[in-house]
């Protein structure tokens, strides 16, 4: 996943506003683009993902808003998303 993001620190408690546009592809080479947005702890929390573009099985997700959670550990990111069809 490749992202272009803005992160604005909101206060001294490590809270930030994240807005990112990301391009990704799965192991079948199907591409999709997302907008990720959240206001939360810099290291973990939940936000909303909106599908902007999709190929193959991701076409049906375009325009959908999905909840996601992210947790960072060292140089890795753990990401989980839930979309309601």
Secondary structure, DSSP 8 states (H G I E B T S, - for coil): -EEEEEEEE-STTSEEEEEEEEEEE-TT--EEEEEEEEEEESSEEEEEEEEEEE-GGGGGGTT-EEEEEEEEETTEEEEEEE---
